[in-house]
Amino acid sequence: METIGAYEAKTHLPKLLERVTKGERIAISKHGVPIAILQPYDVRKRSDMNAVIAEMRQFRAGKSLEGLSIRDMIEEGRR
């Protein structure tokens, strides 16, 4: 995988996107430290919304807020 600097990535983004559409992965670095990977979007990794909702419901089962309301928690977070 090729690594390029952030400035170069910004300057040549359209060309990089063309390479990515062909399947390449490109690491982007800032001051020599890798910070991101530009890679093709994988449609298969998209989450099934119904499955996500089912997982959230399962996680919530048996848990309570012990008398707190959502409004109380919002107000507490504002302090």
Secondary structure as the mmCIF struct_conf table of DSSP 4:
data_model
#
loop_
_struct_conf.conf_type_id
_struct_conf.id
_struct_conf.beg_label_comp_id
_struct_conf.beg_label_asym_id
_struct_conf.beg_label_seq_id
_struct_conf.end_label_comp_id
_struct_conf.end_label_asym_id
_struct_conf.end_label_seq_id
STRN STRN1 GLU A 2 GLY A 5
HELX_RH_AL_P HELX_RH_AL_P1 ALA A 6 THR A 11
TURN_TY1_P TURN_TY1_P1 HIS A 12 HIS A 12
HELX_RH_AL_P HELX_RH_AL_P2 LEU A 13 THR A 21
TURN_TY1_P TURN_TY1_P2 LYS A 22 GLY A 23
STRN STRN2 ILE A 26 LYS A 30
TURN_TY1_P TURN_TY1_P3 HIS A 31 GLY A 32
STRN STRN3 VAL A 33 LEU A 38
HELX_RH_3T_P HELX_RH_3T_P1 VAL A 43 LYS A 45
BEND BEND1 ARG A 46 ARG A 46
HELX_LH_PP_P HELX_LH_PP_P1 SER A 47 ASP A 48
HELX_RH_AL_P HELX_RH_AL_P3 MET A 49 ARG A 60
TURN_TY1_P TURN_TY1_P4 ALA A 61 GLY A 62
TURN_TY1_P TURN_TY1_P5 GLU A 66 GLY A 67
HELX_RH_AL_P HELX_RH_AL_P4 ILE A 70 ARG A 78
#
